[in-house]
Amino acid sequence: MLYICIPAYDEAPTVGLLLWRIRKVFQEYPREYEILVFNDGSTDATAETLQSYTDVLPLTIMGAEEHVGYARALDALSREVSRRTRYPRRDAMIVMQADFTDQPEHLPELIKRFEGGADLVVAERPAAAEKDAPPRPVRWLRRMAPWVLRPYMTVPGVSDPFGTFRLYRITLLRDLIRHAGDEPIVQGTVWAANVDLLVHTAPLARRVETVVLEPRYDLRPRASRIHPWTDAVDLFRFGRTRWRRLPAPSRAAPDVAR
């Protein structure tokens, strides 16, 4: 089973079409899948849009009216798929954004590497072509973030630890949840949370693979929510306060491949 997990906050203009494109991908690339969307207290029509797809897709809607933030949404999704799975060594969680930045048509690239034996597959973003360049706030933060976090958090073989689009074998999540107990398995704002989950699952993976996939900022109708200087300071504070956090015991050193 592949669990497609999507945190969503005020994404009514895109989340419905995103779900339909995921459905189309799995019609052409048949795999057993479920979609879990965490509606993080959206104030627009996200809830109504999602509800209209529950009868035609294997879709579960999570979340509530309260806005809890990306890290708590990711934590809740990870715990839910860990609870649902019957075959944690054979099943996987795939996390993607709800705003078209991550393309459903790229899902087979992650899945093929998982079927080839990877426990963790990280989508890395290439240097964007000029016509598809990220918004200026994204460009600035992407330049600053590696320098801010490098002294505190690195994952050997992974050059872009900030993206959302990833696949995790569910045994990794179960081990992390078992180690964390009632504490959150992931903390931080969006980019920091992505780094946090990567840093603590990579040592548990027997094999980590990366794949270069082009994000599509030009398809997203809303403006970027990134504030470069504020987010960079948040990343620095996060890295400085989290570097002493002990990772869960690793089973083996990860084999990293591209």
LOFI-427495 format. One record per residue: x, y, z of N, C-alpha, C in turn; residue in one letter. Coordinates in steps of 0.2 Angstrom, whole numbers. Layout:
residues N
PT,X,Y,Z,X,Y,Z,X,Y,Z,A
...
END
This chain:
residues 258
PT,4,-6,0,0,0,0,4,6,0,M
PT,3,11,-4,6,17,-4,1,23,-1,L
PT,3,26,4,-1,31,7,2,38,5,Y
PT,-2,41,1,0,48,-2,-3,53,3,I
PT,2,56,7,0,61,12,1,68,10,C
PT,-4,72,11,-4,79,9,-6,84,14,I
PT,-2,88,18,-4,93,22,-7,99,18,P
PT,-12,102,20,-15,107,16,-18,112,20,A
PT,-16,119,18,-19,124,22,-21,130,17,Y
PT,-27,131,16,-30,136,12,-27,134,4,D
PT,-29,128,2,-27,126,-5,-33,124,-9,E
PT,-38,127,-8,-44,126,-12,-43,126,-19,A
PT,-40,131,-22,-39,132,-29,-35,126,-32,P
PT,-31,122,-28,-27,117,-32,-28,110,-29,T
PT,-31,109,-23,-31,103,-20,-35,98,-24,V
PT,-41,100,-26,-45,96,-30,-42,93,-36,G
PT,-40,97,-40,-36,95,-46,-30,91,-45,L
PT,-27,92,-39,-21,88,-38,-23,81,-36,L
PT,-29,80,-32,-31,73,-31,-33,70,-38,L
PT,-36,73,-42,-39,70,-48,-32,68,-53,W
PT,-27,72,-52,-21,70,-56,-18,64,-53,R
PT,-18,64,-46,-15,58,-43,-19,52,-45,I
PT,-26,52,-45,-30,47,-48,-28,45,-55,R
PT,-27,49,-59,-25,48,-66,-18,44,-66,K
PT,-14,46,-62,-7,43,-62,-8,36,-60,V
PT,-12,34,-55,-13,27,-53,-17,23,-58,F
PT,-21,26,-62,-24,23,-67,-20,20,-73,Q
PT,-14,24,-74,-9,23,-79,-3,19,-76,E
PT,-3,19,-70,3,16,-66,0,12,-60,Y
PT,-3,6,-61,-8,3,-56,-4,1,-50,P
PT,-5,4,-44,-3,2,-38,-9,3,-33,R
PT,-9,-1,-27,-14,0,-22,-12,6,-18,E
PT,-16,11,-17,-15,17,-14,-21,20,-10,Y
PT,-19,24,-5,-24,28,-2,-21,35,-1,E
PT,-26,40,-1,-24,47,0,-26,49,7,I
PT,-22,53,10,-23,56,17,-22,63,16,L
PT,-27,67,17,-26,75,17,-27,77,24,V
PT,-22,81,27,-23,84,33,-25,91,32,F
PT,-31,93,33,-34,100,32,-32,104,38,N
PT,-27,108,38,-24,111,44,-28,118,45,D
PT,-34,117,47,-38,123,49,-39,128,43,G
PT,-40,126,37,-41,130,32,-47,135,33,S
PT,-46,141,30,-51,146,31,-55,147,24,T
PT,-53,144,19,-56,145,12,-60,139,11,D
PT,-61,137,5,-66,131,3,-62,124,3,A
PT,-56,124,6,-53,118,6,-57,112,8,T
PT,-60,112,14,-64,107,17,-70,105,12,A
PT,-73,110,9,-79,108,5,-76,104,-2,E
PT,-70,107,-4,-67,104,-10,-65,97,-9,T
PT,-62,95,-3,-60,89,-2,-66,84,-1,L
PT,-71,86,3,-77,82,4,-80,80,-3,Q
PT,-80,84,-8,-83,82,-14,-79,76,-18,S
PT,-73,74,-15,-69,69,-18,-69,62,-14,Y
PT,-73,62,-9,-72,56,-4,-76,50,-7,T
PT,-81,52,-12,-85,46,-15,-81,43,-21,D
PT,-77,46,-24,-74,44,-30,-66,42,-29,V
PT,-63,44,-23,-56,42,-22,-55,38,-15,L
PT,-50,34,-15,-49,32,-8,-45,37,-4,P
PT,-50,42,-1,-47,48,2,-50,48,9,L
PT,-45,49,14,-47,51,21,-45,58,22,T
PT,-49,62,25,-48,69,27,-47,69,35,I
PT,-41,72,37,-39,72,44,-39,80,45,M
PT,-38,81,52,-37,88,54,-43,91,57,G
PT,-43,97,59,-49,100,62,-49,108,60,A
PT,-53,111,64,-54,119,62,-48,122,65,E
PT,-44,120,70,-38,123,72,-32,122,68,E
PT,-29,128,67,-23,128,63,-17,126,67,H
PT,-14,120,66,-9,117,70,-2,118,68,V
PT,-1,119,61,6,120,58,8,114,55,G
PT,13,115,50,15,109,46,18,103,50,Y
PT,22,105,55,25,99,59,20,95,62,A
PT,15,98,65,10,93,68,6,90,63,R
PT,5,93,58,1,89,52,5,83,50,A
PT,12,84,49,16,79,47,17,73,52,L
PT,17,75,58,17,70,64,11,66,64,D
PT,5,69,63,-1,66,63,-2,61,57,A
PT,0,63,51,0,59,45,4,53,46,L
PT,10,54,49,15,48,50,12,43,55,S
PT,9,46,60,6,41,65,0,37,62,R
PT,-4,41,58,-9,37,55,-8,32,51,E
PT,-3,33,46,-1,28,41,2,22,45,V
PT,6,24,50,9,19,54,4,14,58,S
PT,-1,17,60,-7,14,63,-11,9,58,R
PT,-12,12,52,-16,9,47,-12,3,44,R
PT,-6,3,43,-3,-2,38,-3,-9,41,T
PT,-4,-14,37,-3,-21,39,3,-24,37,R
PT,7,-21,33,13,-23,30,19,-17,30,Y
PT,21,-15,36,25,-10,37,32,-10,33,P
PT,34,-16,31,40,-17,27,39,-17,20,R
PT,33,-17,18,31,-17,11,27,-11,9,R
PT,25,-7,14,21,-1,12,25,5,13,D
PT,23,11,10,27,17,11,22,23,11,A
PT,25,28,14,21,35,15,25,40,10,M
PT,21,43,6,24,48,1,21,55,3,I
PT,25,60,5,23,66,7,24,71,1,V
PT,18,75,-1,19,80,-6,15,86,-4,M
PT,16,92,-8,13,98,-6,6,98,-10,Q
PT,1,102,-8,-5,103,-11,-6,108,-16,A
PT,0,112,-17,-1,118,-21,2,117,-29,D
PT,3,111,-31,6,109,-38,13,110,-38,F
PT,17,112,-33,24,112,-33,27,106,-34,T
PT,24,100,-31,26,93,-32,21,90,-37,D
PT,24,87,-42,20,85,-48,18,78,-47,Q
PT,11,76,-47,9,69,-46,12,65,-52,P
PT,13,67,-57,16,63,-63,23,61,-61,E
PT,26,64,-56,33,61,-54,33,56,-49,H
PT,27,54,-46,26,49,-41,29,42,-44,L
PT,29,40,-50,32,34,-52,39,34,-51,P
PT,43,39,-51,50,40,-50,52,38,-43,E
PT,48,40,-38,49,38,-32,47,31,-30,L
PT,42,29,-33,40,22,-32,44,17,-35,I
PT,47,18,-41,52,13,-44,58,12,-39,K
PT,60,17,-36,66,17,-32,64,13,-26,R
PT,58,14,-23,56,10,-17,55,3,-19,F
PT,53,1,-25,52,-6,-27,59,-9,-28,E
PT,64,-5,-30,71,-7,-31,74,-8,-24,G
PT,71,-7,-18,75,-8,-12,76,-2,-8,G
PT,75,4,-10,76,10,-6,71,10,0,A
PT,73,12,6,69,13,11,67,21,12,D
PT,71,25,9,70,32,9,72,35,3,L
PT,67,39,-1,68,42,-7,67,49,-7,V
PT,72,53,-8,72,60,-7,72,64,-14,V
PT,67,68,-16,67,71,-22,71,78,-21,A
PT,76,79,-25,80,85,-25,79,89,-31,E
PT,79,96,-29,77,100,-34,83,103,-38,R
PT,83,103,-45,89,105,-49,89,113,-49,P
PT,94,116,-51,94,123,-52,89,124,-58,A
PT,84,128,-56,79,130,-60,81,134,-66,A
PT,77,132,-72,78,136,-78,75,143,-77,A
PT,77,147,-81,75,154,-80,67,155,-80,E
PT,64,151,-85,57,152,-86,53,149,-80,K
PT,56,144,-76,53,141,-71,56,142,-64,D
PT,60,148,-64,64,150,-58,59,150,-52,A
PT,61,148,-46,57,149,-40,56,156,-39,P
PT,50,158,-35,49,165,-33,55,167,-29,P
PT,56,174,-29,62,177,-26,63,175,-19,R
PT,57,175,-14,58,173,-7,61,165,-7,P
PT,59,161,-11,61,154,-11,69,154,-13,V
PT,71,158,-18,78,158,-20,82,160,-15,R
PT,80,166,-11,84,168,-6,85,163,0,W
PT,80,160,2,80,156,7,84,149,5,L
PT,83,147,-1,87,141,-3,95,143,-3,R
PT,97,149,-4,104,151,-4,106,151,3,R
PT,102,154,8,104,154,15,104,148,19,M
PT,98,144,17,97,138,22,103,133,23,A
PT,106,131,17,112,127,19,117,129,23,P
PT,119,136,23,124,139,27,121,139,34,W
PT,115,140,35,112,141,42,112,134,45,V
PT,110,129,42,109,122,45,115,118,45,L
PT,120,119,40,126,114,39,129,113,46,R
PT,131,118,50,134,116,56,131,111,61,P
PT,124,111,60,120,107,65,117,100,62,Y
PT,115,100,56,112,95,53,114,93,46,M
PT,116,88,44,118,85,38,116,78,37,T
PT,114,76,31,113,69,29,118,68,23,V
PT,122,63,24,127,61,19,124,59,13,P
PT,126,62,7,123,60,1,117,64,-2,G
PT,114,68,3,108,72,1,110,79,1,V
PT,109,82,-5,112,89,-6,106,94,-4,S
PT,100,91,-5,94,96,-4,89,93,1,D
PT,90,94,8,86,91,13,80,95,15,P
PT,78,100,11,73,105,13,66,103,10,F
PT,66,99,4,59,98,1,55,94,4,G
PT,48,94,2,43,90,5,42,83,2,T
PT,43,83,-5,42,77,-9,47,71,-8,F
PT,44,66,-4,48,61,-2,44,55,-1,R
PT,48,49,-1,45,42,1,48,39,7,L
PT,44,37,12,47,34,18,44,27,18,Y
PT,48,21,19,46,15,21,43,15,28,R
PT,37,12,29,34,14,35,37,11,41,I
PT,42,6,40,46,3,46,50,9,49,T
PT,52,14,45,56,19,47,52,23,52,L
PT,46,25,50,42,29,54,40,25,61,L
PT,38,19,60,37,15,66,42,15,71,R
PT,48,14,69,54,14,73,55,21,76,D
PT,54,26,73,54,33,75,49,34,80,L
PT,43,32,79,37,33,83,38,29,90,I
PT,41,23,89,42,19,95,47,23,100,R
PT,52,26,97,58,29,100,55,35,103,H
PT,51,39,100,48,46,102,43,45,107,A
PT,39,39,107,33,39,112,28,44,111,G
PT,26,48,116,21,53,115,24,59,113,D
PT,30,60,112,33,66,110,33,67,102,E
PT,32,73,99,32,73,92,38,70,89,P
PT,37,67,83,43,64,79,46,70,75,I
PT,43,75,74,45,80,70,43,87,72,V
PT,48,92,72,47,99,75,50,104,70,Q
PT,48,110,71,50,115,67,45,118,62,G
PT,47,124,58,43,126,53,44,122,47,T
PT,41,123,41,40,119,36,47,116,33,V
PT,52,120,32,58,118,29,62,114,35,W
PT,62,117,41,65,114,47,62,107,48,A
PT,55,107,48,52,100,49,54,95,44,A
PT,55,97,38,57,92,33,64,90,34,N
PT,68,94,36,75,92,38,75,88,44,V
PT,71,89,49,71,86,55,69,78,54,D
PT,63,77,50,61,71,48,66,67,44,L
PT,70,70,40,75,67,36,81,65,40,L
PT,83,69,45,89,68,49,87,62,53,V
PT,81,61,55,80,56,60,77,49,57,H
PT,76,49,51,74,43,47,80,40,43,T
PT,84,45,41,90,42,37,94,37,40,A
PT,96,38,47,100,33,50,97,26,51,P
PT,90,26,50,86,20,51,86,16,45,L
PT,87,19,39,86,17,32,93,12,30,A
PT,91,7,28,97,3,25,99,6,18,R
PT,95,9,15,97,12,8,93,18,7,R
PT,96,24,6,93,30,4,95,32,-3,V
PT,90,34,-7,91,36,-14,88,43,-15,E
PT,92,47,-19,89,53,-21,88,53,-29,T
PT,83,57,-31,81,58,-38,79,65,-39,V
PT,82,68,-44,81,75,-46,74,76,-50,V
PT,70,80,-47,64,81,-50,62,89,-50,L
PT,60,91,-55,59,98,-56,52,100,-53,E
PT,52,105,-48,46,108,-45,43,113,-50,P
PT,37,114,-49,33,119,-54,30,124,-50,R
PT,34,129,-49,32,135,-45,27,139,-50,Y
PT,27,139,-56,23,143,-61,16,140,-61,D
PT,14,134,-58,7,132,-58,4,134,-52,L
PT,7,136,-47,4,138,-41,1,145,-41,R
PT,-6,145,-40,-9,152,-41,-8,157,-35,P
PT,-6,154,-29,-5,159,-24,2,161,-23,R
PT,3,167,-19,10,169,-18,14,164,-13,A
PT,20,164,-13,24,161,-9,23,163,-1,S
PT,23,158,3,22,160,10,29,161,14,R
PT,34,160,10,41,161,13,43,168,15,I
PT,45,169,20,48,176,22,56,174,24,H
PT,60,176,19,67,173,19,71,175,26,P
PT,71,181,28,75,182,34,72,179,40,W
PT,65,180,41,62,177,47,63,169,47,T
PT,62,166,41,63,159,41,70,157,42,D
PT,75,161,39,82,159,40,83,159,47,A
PT,81,164,51,82,165,58,79,159,62,V
PT,73,157,60,69,151,63,73,145,61,D
PT,76,144,55,80,138,54,87,138,58,L
PT,90,144,59,96,144,63,94,142,71,F
PT,89,145,73,87,143,80,85,136,81,R
PT,82,133,76,80,126,76,86,122,76,F
PT,90,123,71,96,119,71,101,120,77,G
PT,101,126,80,105,126,86,102,123,92,R
PT,96,123,93,93,120,99,91,112,98,T
PT,92,110,91,90,103,90,96,98,89,R
PT,102,101,88,108,97,86,110,92,92,W
PT,108,93,98,109,89,103,104,83,104,R
PT,99,84,100,94,78,101,96,72,98,R
PT,96,67,102,99,60,100,94,57,95,L
PT,97,54,89,92,51,85,91,44,87,P
PT,85,41,84,83,34,86,89,29,84,A
PT,90,24,88,95,19,86,95,17,79,P
PT,100,17,75,100,15,68,101,8,68,S
PT,98,5,63,99,-2,62,106,-3,58,R
PT,107,1,53,113,1,49,114,7,46,A
PT,121,9,44,122,15,41,119,15,34,A
PT,116,20,32,112,20,26,117,20,20,P
PT,114,16,14,118,16,8,114,22,4,D
PT,118,27,2,115,32,-2,117,32,-9,V
PT,112,32,-13,113,32,-20,109,37,-24,A
PT,111,39,-30,107,44,-34,104,40,-40,R
END
